[in-house]
């Protein structure tokens, strides 16, 4: 039920967003909602199953997104919970805090 409600929210508020299943050796290990807008690439949601975190999967996905953004000349933006362990990964890859959104940081990476 939780996935259904969240998926519907993303569909309602982020139309034309790609919903991708992350596979590792043909097994689903996570999901990615990615919006490619005229002025930016927005990571709407990136989640990996707990057993597959800290294995470099998220880093590789983010590096691919940043490479795409470089070619397109667009920034990459994402909302990240302030207490999320993933915040360190985003900042390590060069995303910076551009706005305080309450429980979230709004991060940006620019080519």
PyMOL commands that set and color helices and strands:
alter all, ss='L'
color gray80, all
select helices_A, chain A and resi 2-13+50-52+57-72+86-92
alter helices_A, ss='H'
color red, helices_A
select strands_A, chain A and resi 18-24+27-37+40-48+75-81+96-101+104-109
alter strands_A, ss='S'
color yellow, strands_A
deselect
rebuild
show_as cartoon
